[in-house]
Amino acid sequence: MIDTLSPDEIVTRLSGSPEERTALIRDGAEAGVAEAQAVLGQMLLDRGEKRAGFAWFNRAAAQGHLMALNMVGRCYDLGWGVAVDKVRAAECFRIAAGRGLDWAMYNYATALALGEGVAQDKPAALGWFEKAAALGNAKAINHVGSFHEDGWVVPRDLARAAEFYARAAEGGDFRGAFNHARMLLAEGRIDEAREWLGRSSETATPAFREKVAAWLAANDYPELAC
């Protein structure tokens, strides 16, 4: 059992084979270690074992593990191992956000912006995006930029939007990198835009890459499609 291992033995097993690491994490999860339960839940989810992943997230969340609670929300939001329930998803996000988790702030803000599981409230959504952005969440920073670009809640301000997109891009958000590239293209800074489009493509989903290619083609930049 994990509680009989010394710190050095734990480090050794974590640096071993994938099977050894998995066995150690499962031992910890079954021993009631919330962090191990959350990690095991994510491992199972990534392997496509969604019902089992959801169950372990719930066990960790019951112990107050905030990321696990956020992931319970994600499971309800997307139907991973459980029926879709947007209301429960938003409630999980709200609780974890209120306890300081930036990813939950981002997810709760998204629910508020879209009106999924809660009444649509764009001013409140912006507030939560800003809180997550203040904690360095790059996806939230990108969304704050979108509010400024589109004039939602705040006056339209392309200069501020560009600042937020640049920060989101530097933080590793692929949508932020694309939006940063768009702003650079508008200024005629083609070479810099090409670099950021390449960075966006490295981590973007296939569906997002297709949208980028379509946007570039429609805006007379087909040669920049990644």
QUIMOCOR-V810597 format. One record per run of one state. SS is the DSSP state (H for helix, E for strand, L for the rest). FROM is the first residue (numbers start at 1). LEN is the number of residues. If there is no record, write none. Layout:
BEGIN
ss=SS from=FROM len=LEN
ss=SS from=FROM len=LEN
END
This chain:
BEGIN
ss=L from=1 len=1
ss=H from=2 len=3
ss=L from=5 len=2
ss=H from=7 len=8
ss=L from=15 len=3
ss=H from=18 len=13
ss=L from=31 len=3
ss=H from=34 len=13
ss=L from=47 len=3
ss=H from=50 len=12
ss=L from=62 len=4
ss=H from=66 len=13
ss=L from=79 len=7
ss=H from=86 len=13
ss=L from=99 len=3
ss=H from=102 len=13
ss=L from=115 len=7
ss=H from=122 len=13
ss=L from=135 len=3
ss=H from=138 len=13
ss=L from=151 len=7
ss=H from=158 len=13
ss=L from=171 len=3
ss=H from=174 len=13
ss=L from=187 len=3
ss=H from=190 len=14
ss=L from=204 len=2
ss=H from=206 len=13
ss=L from=219 len=3
ss=H from=222 len=3
ss=L from=225 len=2
END
